[in-house]
Amino acid sequence: MAPKITDADFQEKALKAGRVVLVDFWAEWCQPCKILGPIVEEFAQEYKDKMDIYEMNVDENPETPGQYNILSIPTLIFFKDGNPEKTMVGVHSKEQLKQAADELIG
Amino acid sequence: MENNAEIYDVAIIGSGPSGLTAGIYTSRADLKTILFAGLKWGGQLMLTTEVENFPGFPEGIMGPELMMNMRKQAERYGTKIIDVNFSQGDFSQRPFKLTAEDGETFYSKSIIIATGADTKWLQIPGEEEKIGRGVSSCAPCDAAFYRNKKVAVIGGGDSAMEEAIVLAKFAKEVFLIHRREEFRASEIMLKRAMDNPKIHFIFNTSPIEVLGDGKVEAIRLVTDPKLMIKKAGEEKKEATPESLGGKMIMGAEKFTWDFAVDGMFVAIGHIPNSSVFPDITKNKKGFIDRVHGTSTNIDGVFVAGDVYDHRYMQGVTAAAYGCEAALDAERWLGDQE
């Protein structure tokens, strides 16, 4: 799994990172999340030098998902300069993640 | 085709109960089998909780676990499963040519289409842009976000009942909104929903718009002919939008009202995933035709499961259709030699 991010360190790690950050919001009971998890992992292997990639368990961290109005998981949010630049709900392919990342990394 | 390209005996498109059962049968028959599982593999049972009516599991089994078992069973006998989406097939050449979404091509002597069916949305204004933001078709996935909230479920079949029951574990109140007063749902599911103190039924009513800015705040409803409600343990009775906390829209042509909810779960049925097969004949709703046995209009192309079946739509029937198609494909391949 990608490194964890929590409500406590979200501000520091995601919003003030100084580069593009991807957060994968998931939970233990969510089956589609278990399909997406390994895809994010593969994506992270290829992109870890270009950006930061984290996973957040929404059961353990209720604040951040509430703040970004997440009502369905898996949800992926790309942050840049503290702003949620792109949100992807549901299972996506590694190609789709790369495309979204490339647009933001520039 | 390129020289030295690998040629499969059977290519299966789809990884629900019908596709995986077909894979178990063809690979056990020693046919070289490839299965396009799709990015979201496993089909509709991946979006359910407990499956109580699949024979062989007296205590029930979780839908995703059942699918995981079927996948392992197909792989055990040699089915090659690839987790990519199918893109298109060229059925005019032999062997058939199949292209995956990532551009890779495959060749196969026969094909079993088992692409299943997906959620049918209401297709009303405000719905599509709020999918994942309060509009959902998967209560087991999303119910936990609706703790102590008020949600609506749209539909009158078994899947609508299941959505409502799952949501009632978390939500404060669940309103099941149905366009008629009769239900397609089975007696057992209907009774479970009707007995649940958190589930309320609203009859003769259909949504026409999802309201809210970036999230679901209310649904605009039309009631025809008169608003009827039912709560657990009570008789069905007449109601007004005001008695439900709704707001009547004055001046509207029909009986129109706004009902404040935090989420809307859609369970009005499914549409077959058949549009990627332009050369295959279908009925007017898009379900693929069987021409003889499980064969489609193209010799060597077979069909199984919910992309064909709009009558039974069960895990066990889908599995059985997959078995039929696999046996037909095996016989057809034998006849070609």
Chai-1 contact restraints between the chains, C-beta under 6 A:
chainA,res_idxA,chainB,res_idxB,connection_type,confidence,min_distance_angstrom,max_distance_angstrom,comment,restraint_id
A,C30,B,C141,contact,1.0,0.0,6.0,A-B,restraint_1
A,Q31,B,M46,contact,1.0,0.0,6.0,A-B,restraint_2
A,Q31,B,P64,contact,1.0,0.0,6.0,A-B,restraint_3
A,N69,B,K215,contact,1.0,0.0,6.0,A-B,restraint_4
A,L71,B,R133,contact,1.0,0.0,6.0,A-B,restraint_5
A,L71,B,G134,contact,1.0,0.0,6.0,A-B,restraint_6
A,L71,B,F145,contact,1.0,0.0,6.0,A-B,restraint_7
A,S72,B,G132,contact,1.0,0.0,6.0,A-B,restraint_8
A,S72,B,S136,contact,1.0,0.0,6.0,A-B,restraint_9
A,S72,B,D142,contact,1.0,0.0,6.0,A-B,restraint_10
A,V89,B,G132,contact,1.0,0.0,6.0,A-B,restraint_11
A,V91,B,L39,contact,1.0,0.0,6.0,A-B,restraint_12
A,V91,B,K40,contact,1.0,0.0,6.0,A-B,restraint_13
A,S93,B,L39,contact,1.0,0.0,6.0,A-B,restraint_14
